[in-house]
Amino acid sequence: MRTLRYPGPGFTRYLRSLPRAAAGSPRVEKSVAAILAAVRREGDPALVRLTARFDGVRLDPRRIRVPAAEIRALARRADPRVVAALRALARRIEAYHRLQRGRGFSMRLPDGSVIEEVVRPLDSVGLYVPGGAGAYPSSVLMNAIPARVAGVPRIQVVTPPRTLEDNPSVAAALAIVGLEGTVYRVGGAQAIAALAYGTRQVPAVSKIVGPGNAFVAAAKRQVRGTVEIDHEAGPSEVVILADDSADAGYVAADLLAQAEHGSGDETVVLVTPSRDLALEVERLVSEGLPSIANRAKASRALRRHGAIVLVAGLEAGVAAVNAFAPEHVEVMTRRAASVSSAIVAGAVFVGPFAPVAVGDYGIGPNHVLPTGGAARLSSPLSVRDFEVRRSVVRMTRRGLAGVAESIVRVAMAEGFRGHAQSVLTRFEA
């Protein structure tokens, strides 16, 4: 981990070097465009051909959809203790997200007119569940539960053909959230195309959510407009703001926890006014590295994007943290609650007993968070992402008469005589 001072040119250069959401490579974009076009043109035969090419699995076109009984059988292979933990986490996640449901509002005007905001769930959502090392049952819970709480009537799941056999806990998570009957064994950009355009076996949806590799991310970008998508997620990020009251062991453990995600591009940062804490954390991170998962990739992440940022005080520390506007921030300082109120981040964890891991797995808030500095302008995944809001206007004659003059004047000033006439005609003899 490098050591930097904030403010300073070294910090600025480092910040600019961090991963930021952007269009993928031209090669990936071109390949994905060809995949999308093939699925849009051919439908299921393209899914079969592309799955054989990319996954080495020959699909039966009639069995692209996985029978619910098969999901339940695979779920029974999962460790019962893991299943029990997933059920407990699902209850907490659902309880939190139920508080987010939109209720809309209604305003009755003195003239008897009524104007309303009506909240309705989306009619359909597609959830992408990655395979391989990225097949996390916790992500199934985090993406599916808000959609279910919102009341989306049709939620479909796409996942590479070997995912459920390789990771029965994913099957268990799908069963826990009640989606075992709507799973399709197709992954990659071709799965995104199927959700966007529809095929004989895979119905089209209105929105696609869920993490994936560069090809999946590129496909989601390219189908946006045909469907809505969630925000693009980058490598995991944690910035810890700590003073000399913090436990160096806690800080080091939390930095290592985020470094082990496995992309090698994670951002792990300590911001502190304490040089003694910085030195101790640096030592403990080095000592703890052999004990975590994905050691080689974690080492690369620490080397490329790991940093200790020294600041003059906590006010400067908050400014340094907010320059990152990161996915996760931990605040381990004196008066941590007060300090945390000024933080800009996707999620803020306050005090020594709130490691990011509790948010990753389901204390309640969603772990699908903005990355790459996007926390300054976007929000965690929530029930609201699966709702649409519509305006409803019911006018009385008296109510229209009360606003007619203003509408006509502005419409004429904008050159829209037809707009003005559409109001005036209602008052002509």
Secondary structure, DSSP 4 states (H G I P E B T S, - for coil): -EEEESSSHHHHHHHHHS-------HHHHHHHHHHHHHHHHH-HHHHHHHHHHHH-----GGGSEEPHHHHHHHHTTS-HHHHHHHHHHHHHHHHHHHTT----EEEE-TTS-EEEEEEEE-S-EEEE---GGG--HHHHHHHHHHHHHHT-S-EEEE--TTHHHH-HHHHHHHHHTT-TTSEE---HHHHHHHHHH--SSS---SEEE----HHHHHHHHHHBTTBEE-PPP-S-EEEEEE-TTS-HHHHHHHHHHHHTTSSS--EEEEEES-HHHHHHHHHHHHHHGGGSSSHHHHHHHHHHHEEEEE-SSHHHHHHHHHHH--SEEEEESTTHHHHHTT--SSEEEESTT--HHHHHHTSSS-S----TTGGGT-----GGGGEEEEEEEE--HHHHHHHHHHHHHHHHHTT-HHHHHHHHGGG--
